[in-house]
């Protein structure tokens, strides 16, 4: 069945460091892929998305490229800030309908000054 | 302000005592869903609804019920809660996706439930 495998955390980085959070997926066909972010005490928010192979989603300095050949959608940011501290979830569109998502386990990022 | 609201935000209860967690959205969204979040497991879908009076099971529906009598509300009902339902619950809503286009899901702030 469809699934998402996400890099285990937690991840701790110093401010201005480079961030990569790995995400790979297993799916039939080519589902849309997403990164959601959960700030402390809040619900999830859509960070970025890509709907087809080779698409690059970007938002707030974060980027992720839909790689069909490696079935991956790794999240990157060139210079993290303390305010980026949050839990990041990779997700893919389910087969039962475009609204339904399969989420990864989440990766907690802590950025220290 | 466009939002998804959940009540209560925190609840401690005992095994077997029926409870309802309410979810309401003011964005006229057709689609609504409930998830539970557990450490090491991420978010797992419990139930979802594509419109009024249309509901379907997600990945972990056992022990839960839902109803969708009005477009804005999607309550989650635990008829006889058990300790393994201790979790963080999120409600989400979105416009119904058609033709392959994805519409962003908006999440509520979460309800932390403890069943003793």
Contacts between the chains, C-beta under 8 A, distances in Angstrom:
chain1	res1	chain2	res2	distance
A	6	B	42	7.6
A	32	B	102	5.1
A	34	B	102	7.9
A	41	B	109	7.5
A	42	B	109	6.2
A	42	B	110	7.8
A	43	B	4	7.3
A	43	B	90	5.7
A	43	B	92	7.7
A	43	B	106	8.0
A	43	B	107	3.2
A	43	B	108	5.3
A	43	B	109	5.2
A	43	B	110	5.8
A	44	B	43	7.5
A	44	B	90	7.0
A	44	B	92	7.7
A	44	B	105	7.8
A	44	B	107	4.5
A	45	B	107	7.2
A	46	B	104	4.6
A	46	B	105	7.1
A	49	B	102	6.6
A	51	B	100	7.7
A	51	B	102	6.6
A	89	B	42	6.4
A	89	B	43	6.8
A	93	B	102	6.4
A	96	B	56	7.8
A	97	B	50	7.2
A	97	B	97	6.9
A	98	B	97	3.4
A	98	B	98	7.6
A	98	B	100	6.5
A	98	B	101	7.1
A	98	B	102	5.3
A	98	B	103	7.8
A	99	B	31	4.6
A	99	B	33	7.3
A	99	B	48	7.2
A	99	B	50	7.4
A	99	B	94	5.9
A	99	B	96	6.6
A	99	B	97	5.0
A	99	B	102	7.9
A	99	B	103	7.3
A	99	B	105	7.2
A	100	B	33	7.4
A	100	B	45	6.5
A	100	B	48	6.3
A	100	B	58	7.4
A	101	B	45	7.6
A	101	B	105	7.0
A	103	B	35	7.8
A	103	B	42	4.5
A	103	B	43	4.2
A	103	B	44	7.6
A	104	B	42	5.5
A	105	B	40	5.9
A	105	B	41	6.2
A	105	B	42	4.1
A	106	B	42	5.2
A	106	B	43	7.9
